[in-house]
Amino acid sequence: MHVLLRRQVIDLMSNLFDLSDDVAVVIGGTGELGGMMAESLAEAGAKVAVLGRNAERGGNRVSKIESAGGTARFFAADGLNADSLNEAREAINAWAGAPASVLVNAAGGNRPDATIPPGGEICKLPLDAWREVFDLNLVGGALLPSQVFGPDMLAAGVGSVINIASMSGMIPLSRVVAYSAAKAAVINFTLWLSREWATTGVRVNAISPGFFPAEQNRKLLFNDDGSYTERGGQIIGHTPMARFGRPEELAGVAIWLASRRASSFVTGQNIAVDGGFASVTI
């Protein structure tokens, strides 16, 4: 009896997180965090379309997914170009035989000239740098992809949009003023769109990663000898778990939010994956 019950529980859990009925589009799937989420969704059974501008990285990510037994293909697309996204959408529908039911908006980033240097001031921040960071993270990182891939989900009456925000969108961090403001806007847009689509079967949520070392921020966090920079040390000191995150630690949240069974009543949420960073106020 115990063995039978255990098997029933295992089957239930497997069904809850089975994405074999889903087509997942991961914009920014050529990056470290987006790529790891693409791999995880494929491992859970989804057909995964990896979107980005770098064909070499996209191909490498697809090869990694396929070598693990998953199904994926790279599609060149620019999140800031609606025509590019529409072309990718049509190609994905033809390849997968069905439209996207999961959209992960993982594109984003910052610009050095949109960051206030030590001793700098907001009054000298270039307006074009501010606008580019906003466009990259809000327009290309949430708005346009939702406008392009959302109608298919609305027509089908099922879907999950997962926007990738940031801890800096929850807690304004020093220096990265444009990025923090843009990610705060992504969280706000997520909440707004979740209400707009609440009765349609399409859920909209966000994930706010804490601090995950990646190519674009490694020099900010680590010295050449592997020790923490002053900034990196401050972050670790503010993180109760006393370490940085690993890309694979986003996998569970992404699969849970993507699953139409496991998170069927979850919308309008911003899930922090931060090692407790947001829990520390002093």
Buried (B, 14 or more C-beta within 10 A) or exposed (E): EEEEEEEEEEEEEEEBBBBEEBBBBBBBBBBBBBBBBBBBBBBBBBBBBBBBBEEEBBBBBBEBBEEEEBBBBBBBBBBBBBEBBBBBBEBBBEBBEBBBBBBBBBBBBBBEBBBBEEEEEEEEBEEEBBEBBBBBBBBBBBBBBBEBBBEBBBEBEBBBBBBBBBBBBBBEBEBBBBBBBBBBBBBBBBBEBBEEBEEBBBBBBBBBBBBBBBEEBEEBBBEEEEEBBEBBEEBBEBBEEEEBBEBEBBBEBBBBBBBBEBBEEBBBBBBBBBBEBBEEEE
